[in-house]
């Protein structure tokens, strides 16, 4: 886990992105820090020959609004988000899917969080359809929906 703030408040920029000294300054501080951390990790894994075994995910729990709000920030946006996947023996160096010109909704090749999880499970050798029995003895799959992102495998 890479964490640029032990309280995770740094990335919760709902206001003042456009103000000097506001969240804009925070973004200018944490974004390059995160870029450096992730690049160093991916490079180190590659240098050690571990990039086929280790899958790196950079992923938030939702996207951000495609427009700045009235307080000069961006709010939660579930309609579109970004995920960075590196290593895992997958085919790298590609962008899969896109949004419309305003970044509001998927335009082509929409994917879902369950697809990312199914792909992660594939890498780990876990069958997402494998059923486990709950306390009542009912079979419950590890993941009820989602498909492996075929462009990666």
WOPEQUI-V183854 format. One record per backbone hydrogen bond with DSSP energy under -0.5 kcal/mol. CO is the residue of the C=O (numbers start at 1). NH is the residue of the N-H. If there is no record, write none. Layout:
# WOPEQUI-V183854
CO_NH / CO_NH
This chain:
# WOPEQUI-V183854
1_3 / 5_8 / 9_12 / 11_13 / 12_14 / 13_74 / 14_73 / 16_19 / 16_24 / 19_22 / 19_24 / 22_25 / 22_26 / 23_27 / 24_28 / 25_29 / 26_30 / 27_31 / 29_33 / 30_34 / 31_35 / 32_36 / 33_37 / 34_38 / 35_39 / 36_40 / 37_41 / 38_42 / 39_43 / 40_44 / 41_45 / 42_46 / 43_47 / 44_48 / 45_50 / 45_51 / 46_49 / 50_53 / 50_54 / 51_88 / 51_89 / 54_56 / 54_88 / 56_86 / 57_59 / 58_84 / 63_77 / 69_72 / 71_16 / 72_17 / 72_18 / 73_69 / 75_65 / 77_63 / 79_106 / 82_60 / 83_85 / 84_58 / 86_56 / 87_90 / 90_92 / 94_96 / 95_97 / 98_107 / 98_108 / 100_103 / 105_100 / 108_98 / 112_115 / 112_116 / 113_117 / 114_118 / 115_119 / 116_120 / 117_121 / 118_122 / 119_123 / 120_124 / 121_125 / 121_126 / 122_125 / 126_128 / 127_130 / 128_143 / 130_142 / 132_140 / 134_137 / 138_134 / 140_132 / 148_150 / 149_152 / 149_153 / 152_91
